Amino acid sequence: MLLFVVIKIFMARIFDVSLGTYKTLLTVKGKTILPTILAFFEVLVWFFVAKEAILIDVDNIIIPISYALGYATGSFIGSYLSKRFIKCVLEVKIYNFNKKVINYVKNSNLENYNINDNLIVIYVQKTKDDYHINNIHNLCKKCIIYTKEVNLS
């Protein structure tokens, strides 16, 4: 019985915290309808899980541990989902670059970039930023790379 409750609390916390994290990031992006719907289900799940956790023997340390582990896991999964599904464009500014970096940018099928004497600016999808930034760092260890999220709409 206790194992079933622990697993149920853990899974429900993963679900509601993932929803909450995703909802928050959608709200920051200016979305309204979907975050409102997600908020309803997030709080509904949270209510039933909190009620169940409180009604169980609170002297057993496994209940708060499963609650906390579910919360932490839900934060991780919500962040992953947000990075994966919320479309975002990053402006990447590169300083102290060399010829290898210039060639990489020109040959990487990047749609938007600008190269001048002391600055390269590229625009990449958030889902591909690690790939390009790692490649640029491998080509030029002294490069200074600055990124920020931009709204191109």
Secondary structure, DSSP 4 states (H G I P E B T S, - for coil): -HHHHHHHHHHHHHHHHHHHHHHHHHHHTT--HHHHHHHHHHHHHHHHHHHHHHHS-TT-THHHHHHHHHHHHHHHHHHHHHHHHS--EEEEEEES--HHHHHHHHHTT-SEEEE-SS-EEEEEEGGGHHHHHHHHHHH-TT-EEEEEEE---
